[in-house]
Amino acid sequence: MNKIKFIPRDPIKPIFAIKISPTLSKVLATLLDGKERLNLLKNVLGIDPKRVIGLKNVLDENKNNGTIVIIYDYIYEKIMPKYDIPSDDKGFFKFKIYDMDFNTNINIEDLIKK
């Protein structure tokens, strides 16, 4: 009998996150399927369809609800891997979060290349 040795893959890391507009957040809330939400965001924000992204509902310092899209450094081939959203003990994220102007065309892949 042969033995198989599994080599764990390094965890994928977030590059940055984007705070999405309240209007887009309401549109996402109408979609029940999480995969549909991610596909819509990838289409709207110009993200590679195979890039790993995550959604997280957040509260800002003024207690306002919001949603952020976390962009990861990994592009998958067949199946999207599991991921975690790194934060410290106090609940603060360990990556930068940006505000974007949703009145302009947004292409995240172009931003990543720069």
LODOKOL-881375 format. One record per residue: chain; residue in three letters; x, y, z of N, C-alpha, C, O, CB in turn. Coordinates in steps of 0.05 Angstrom, whole numbers, plus 5000, padded with zeros to 4 digits. Glycine has a CB too. Example, Ala and Ser with C-alpha at 12.3 -4.5 7.8 and 13.67 -1.06 7.14 Angstrom:
  ch   aa   npx   npy   npz  capx  capy  capz   cpx   cpy   cpz   opx   opy   opz  cbpx  cbpy  cbpz
   A  ALA  5264  4886  5156  5246  4910  5156  5264  4934  5156  5285  4934  5169  5226  4911  5181
   A  SER  5257  4955  5142  5273  4979  5143  5258  5001  5157  5268  5023  5161  5282  4988  5114
REM end
This chain:
  ch   aa   npx   npy   npz  capx  capy  capz   cpx   cpy   cpz   opx   opy   opz  cbpx  cbpy  cbpz
   A  MET  5017  4976  5000  5000  5000  5000  5018  5025  5000  5037  5026  5015  4981  5000  5024
   A  ASN  5011  5043  4983  5026  5068  4982  5015  5089  5002  4992  5089  5008  5025  5080  4953
   A  LYS  5033  5105  5011  5025  5127  5029  5024  5153  5014  5040  5158  4997  5044  5129  5053
   A  ILE  5004  5168  5021  5000  5195  5008  5007  5216  5029  4997  5215  5051  4972  5198  4997
   A  LYS  5023  5234  5021  5029  5257  5039  5016  5282  5028  5021  5290  5006  5060  5261  5042
   A  PHE  4999  5293  5044  4985  5318  5037  5003  5342  5045  5012  5343  5068  4957  5319  5049
   A  ILE  5007  5359  5027  5022  5384  5033  5002  5407  5034  4989  5414  5014  5044  5389  5011
   A  PRO  4999  5418  5058  4979  5440  5060  4987  5464  5044  5011  5471  5042  4976  5448  5090
   A  ARG  4968  5477  5032  4973  5501  5016  4974  5525  5035  4959  5526  5055  4951  5504  4994
   A  ASP  4990  5544  5028  4991  5569  5044  4963  5582  5043  4950  5581  5022  5012  5588  5033
   A  PRO  4955  5594  5065  4929  5607  5064  4929  5631  5045  4949  5645  5042  4921  5617  5092
   A  ILE  4906  5635  5032  4905  5657  5013  4902  5683  5030  4890  5682  5052  4881  5654  4994
   A  LYS  4912  5705  5020  4913  5730  5035  4897  5751  5020  4897  5753  4996  4942  5739  5039
   A  PRO  4883  5768  5036  4869  5791  5023  4889  5812  5015  4908  5818  5029  4849  5802  5043
   A  ILE  4884  5824  4991  4900  5846  4982  4889  5872  4994  4904  5888  5005  4900  5847  4950
   A  PHE  4863  5876  4991  4849  5899  5002  4819  5894  5001  4810  5873  4991  4856  5925  4986
   A  ALA  4804  5913  5011  4774  5911  5010  4763  5937  5000  4776  5958  5001  4763  5904  5038
   A  ILE  4739  5936  4990  4725  5959  4980  4698  5961  4995  4683  5942  4997  4721  5958  4949
   A  LYS  4692  5985  5005  4666  5989  5017  4647  5995  4993  4651  6014  4978  4666  6013  5038
   A  ILE  4626  5979  4991  4608  5983  4969  4585  6002  4976  4580  6007  5000  4595  5956  4960
   A  SER  4573  6013  4956  4553  6034  4960  4528  6021  4973  4523  5998  4969  4545  6047  4933
   A  PRO  4513  6037  4988  4488  6027  5000  4468  6016  4979  4454  5997  4985  4475  6048  5017
   A  THR  4467  6029  4956  4449  6020  4935  4456  5992  4925  4439  5974  4923  4449  6039  4911
   A  LEU  4482  5988  4920  4491  5961  4911  4487  5941  4933  4481  5918  4927  4521  5962  4902
   A  SER  4491  5949  4958  4486  5931  4980  4457  5922  4981  4452  5899  4987  4494  5945  5007
   A  LYS  4438  5940  4976  4410  5933  4975  4404  5914  4952  4388  5895  4955  4392  5958  4973
   A  VAL  4417  5918  4929  4413  5900  4906  4423  5872  4914  4410  5852  4908  4427  5910  4881
   A  LEU  4446  5870  4927  4457  5844  4935  4438  5830  4955  4436  5806  4954  4485  5848  4947
   A  ALA  4425  5845  4972  4408  5833  4992  4383  5820  4979  4371  5802  4991  4398  5855  5011
   A  THR  4376  5828  4954  4354  5815  4941  4361  5788  4930  4343  5772  4924  4344  5833  4918
   A  LEU  4386  5782  4926  4395  5757  4916  4399  5737  4939  4413  5743  4958  4422  5759  4900
   A  LEU  4386  5714  4937  4387  5694  4958  4412  5677  4957  4423  5670  4978  4363  5677  4957
   A  ASP  4422  5672  4933  4445  5654  4930  4471  5670  4932  4475  5690  4919  4444  5640  4903
   A  GLY  4489  5661  4950  4514  5674  4954  4532  5674  4929  4546  5694  4925  4529  5661  4977
   A  LYS  4530  5653  4913  4546  5652  4889  4537  5673  4869  4553  5685  4855  4544  5624  4876
   A  GLU  4511  5678  4867  4500  5699  4850  4510  5726  4858  4516  5743  4842  4469  5698  4849
   A  ARG  4511  5731  4884  4520  5756  4895  4549  5761  4886  4556  5783  4877  4518  5757  4925
   A  LEU  4566  5741  4890  4594  5744  4882  4597  5748  4852  4614  5764  4844  4610  5719  4892
   A  ASN  4582  5733  4836  4584  5736  4807  4575  5764  4799  4587  5776  4781  4566  5715  4793
   A  LEU  4554  5775  4811  4545  5802  4805  4567  5822  4812  4573  5840  4796  4519  5809  4820
   A  LEU  4579  5820  4835  4600  5838  4843  4624  5836  4824  4635  5857  4817  4610  5832  4871
   A  LYS  4632  5812  4816  4654  5809  4798  4649  5823  4771  4666  5835  4760  4661  5779  4794
   A  ASN  4624  5821  4762  4616  5833  4737  4616  5864  4739  4627  5877  4722  4589  5823  4728
   A  VAL  4604  5874  4761  4601  5903  4764  4629  5916  4769  4634  5938  4759  4582  5909  4787
   A  LEU  4646  5903  4785  4671  5915  4793  4695  5908  4775  4717  5916  4780  4677  5907  4821
   A  GLY  4690  5893  4754  4712  5886  4736  4733  5868  4748  4757  5872  4746  4726  5911  4726
   A  ILE  4723  5848  4763  4741  5829  4776  4742  5803  4760  4721  5794  4749  4731  5823  4805
   A  ASP  4765  5791  4757  4769  5766  4743  4748  5746  4755  4746  5743  4779  4798  5755  4746
   A  PRO  4733  5732  4737  4712  5713  4747  4724  5691  4765  4708  5679  4780  4698  5701  4724
   A  LYS  4749  5685  4763  4761  5664  4779  4777  5674  4803  4790  5658  4817  4778  5646  4762
   A  ARG  4777  5700  4808  4790  5710  4832  4773  5705  4856  4749  5708  4855  4797  5741  4828
   A  VAL  4786  5699  4878  4771  5695  4903  4764  5722  4915  4782  5739  4919  4788  5677  4923
   A  ILE  4739  5725  4921  4730  5749  4935  4711  5740  4958  4700  5718  4957  4715  5769  4916
   A  GLY  4707  5757  4977  4689  5751  4999  4673  5776  5006  4680  5798  5000  4705  5742  5024
   A  LEU  4650  5771  5018  4632  5793  5027  4630  5792  5057  4630  5771  5069  4604  5790  5014
   A  LYS  4630  5816  5069  4627  5818  5098  4610  5842  5105  4616  5864  5096  4655  5820  5111
   A  ASN  4590  5837  5121  4574  5859  5132  4588  5871  5155  4599  5856  5172  4545  5850  5140
   A  VAL  4590  5897  5157  4605  5911  5177  4589  5934  5189  4570  5943  5178  4632  5921  5166
   A  LEU  4599  5943  5213  4589  5967  5225  4613  5986  5227  4634  5978  5235  4577  5961  5254
   A  ASP  4608  6011  5219  4630  6031  5221  4630  6043  5249  4613  6036  5266  4628  6053  5199
   A  GLU  4648  6062  5254  4650  6074  5281  4625  6090  5288  4621  6095  5312  4674  6092  5282
   A  ASN  4609  6098  5269  4584  6112  5274  4560  6094  5276  4537  6103  5276  4579  6133  5253
   A  LYS  4565  6068  5278  4544  6047  5280  4526  6045  5255  4503  6037  5257  4526  6053  5304
   A  ASN  4537  6053  5231  4523  6050  5206  4530  6023  5194  4553  6014  5193  4531  6073  5186
   A  ASN  4509  6009  5184  4513  5984  5170  4526  5989  5143  4521  6009  5130  4487  5968  5167
   A  GLY  4542  5970  5134  4554  5971  5108  4564  5943  5100  4562  5924  5115  4578  5991  5108
   A  THR  4573  5942  5076  4584  5917  5065  4610  5922  5052  4614  5942  5038  4564  5904  5045
   A  ILE  4630  5904  5056  4655  5906  5042  4660  5882  5025  4650  5860  5032  4679  5910  5063
   A  VAL  4674  5885  5003  4682  5864  4986  4712  5860  4990  4728  5879  4986  4675  5869  4956
   A  ILE  4721  5837  4998  4749  5831  5003  4760  5818  4978  4750  5798  4969  4753  5813  5028
   A  ILE  4781  5829  4968  4795  5819  4944  4819  5803  4952  4837  5814  4966  4803  5842  4924
   A  TYR  4821  5778  4945  4843  5761  4953  4864  5758  4930  4858  5765  4907  4833  5733  4961
   A  ASP  4887  5749  4938  4910  5747  4919  4910  5720  4904  4931  5712  4894  4936  5750  4934
   A  TYR  4888  5707  4902  4887  5680  4890  4866  5678  4868  4844  5687  4871  4882  5659  4912
   A  ILE  4874  5666  4846  4856  5660  4824  4855  5630  4821  4876  5617  4817  4866  5674  4797
   A  TYR  4831  5618  4824  4828  5589  4824  4823  5578  4796  4815  5593  4778  4806  5581  4843
   A  GLU  4827  5552  4793  4822  5539  4768  4794  5527  4765  4780  5533  4746  4843  5517  4763
   A  LYS  4787  5510  4785  4761  5496  4782  4742  5502  4805  4718  5509  4800  4766  5467  4781
   A  ILE  4751  5501  4830  4734  5504  4853  4745  5526  4870  4769  5527  4876  4731  5478  4869
   A  MET  4727  5544  4879  4736  5566  4896  4744  5554  4923  4728  5540  4936  4714  5588  4899
   A  PRO  4768  5561  4933  4776  5549  4959  4763  5563  4982  4751  5585  4979  4807  5552  4962
   A  LYS  4764  5550  5005  4754  5563  5030  4774  5585  5038  4798  5583  5032  4751  5542  5053
   A  TYR  4764  5605  5050  4780  5628  5059  4771  5638  5085  4748  5633  5094  4780  5650  5037
   A  ASP  4788  5653  5099  4779  5666  5123  4785  5696  5120  4800  5705  5103  4794  5655  5148
   A  ILE  4772  5711  5137  4775  5740  5136  4791  5748  5161  4780  5748  5183  4747  5755  5135
   A  PRO  4817  5754  5157  4834  5758  5180  4827  5784  5195  4823  5805  5183  4863  5759  5172
   A  SER  4826  5782  5222  4822  5805  5239  4837  5801  5264  4845  5779  5271  4791  5810  5244
   A  ASP  4842  5823  5279  4856  5821  5304  4837  5815  5327  4813  5810  5323  4872  5846  5310
   A  ASP  4847  5815  5352  4831  5808  5375  4808  5827  5380  4787  5819  5391  4848  5807  5399
   A  LYS  4811  5852  5371  4790  5872  5375  4770  5873  5352  4751  5889  5353  4802  5899  5379
   A  GLY  4773  5856  5332  4755  5855  5309  4762  5873  5286  4747  5876  5267  4728  5862  5319
   A  PHE  4786  5886  5287  4795  5903  5265  4808  5886  5244  4822  5866  5249  4815  5924  5275
   A  PHE  4803  5893  5219  4813  5878  5196  4843  5883  5193  4853  5905  5200  4798  5884  5170
   A  LYS  4857  5863  5181  4886  5866  5177  4892  5872  5148  4913  5863  5138  4899  5839  5185
   A  PHE  4875  5888  5135  4880  5897  5108  4866  5924  5105  4849  5932  5121  4869  5876  5087
   A  LYS  4874  5938  5084  4863  5965  5079  4835  5962  5066  4830  5944  5050  4882  5981  5061
   A  ILE  4818  5982  5073  4791  5983  5062  4789  6011  5049  4794  6031  5061  4769  5979  5084
   A  TYR  4781  6010  5023  4779  6035  5007  4750  6041  5001  4733  6024  4998  4796  6032  4982
   A  ASP  4745  6067  4998  4720  6077  4987  4724  6082  4957  4745  6092  4949  4710  6103  5001
   A  MET  4705  6074  4941  4707  6078  4912  4685  6096  4903  4664  6097  4915  4707  6050  4897
   A  ASP  4690  6110  4881  4669  6127  4869  4653  6110  4850  4662  6103  4828  4682  6152  4854
   A  PHE  4629  6103  4858  4612  6085  4842  4599  6099  4819  4582  6087  4805  4592  6072  4859
   A  ASN  4605  6125  4814  4595  6140  4791  4613  6137  4767  4608  6148  4746  4591  6169  4798
   A  THR  4636  6123  4771  4655  6119  4749  4657  6089  4743  4648  6073  4759  4682  6131  4756
   A  ASN  4669  6082  4721  4674  6054  4715  4696  6044  4733  4717  6058  4737  4682  6050  4685
   A  ILE  4692  6021  4745  4711  6009  4763  4721  5983  4751  4705  5966  4743  4699  6005  4792
   A  ASN  4748  5980  4750  4760  5955  4741  4781  5948  4761  4804  5959  4761  4771  5958  4712
   A  ILE  4775  5930  4779  4793  5922  4801  4818  5908  4790  4840  5913  4800  4779  5903  4820
   A  GLU  4815  5893  4769  4839  5879  4758  4860  5899  4748  4884  5894  4751  4831  5860  4735
   A  ASP  4851  5922  4736  4869  5942  4728  4883  5955  4752  4907  5961  4751  4855  5964  4711
   A  LEU  4868  5959  4774  4880  5970  4798  4901  5951  4810  4921  5960  4820  4859  5976  4819
   A  ILE  4895  5925  4810  4914  5906  4821  4940  5905  4805  4961  5903  4816  4901  5878  4821
   A  LYS  4938  5908  4778  4961  5907  4761  4979  5931  4766  5004  5930  4763  4953  5907  4731
   A  LYS  4967  5954  4773  4982  5978  4778  4996  5976  4805  5011  5994  4813  4965  6004  4778
REM end
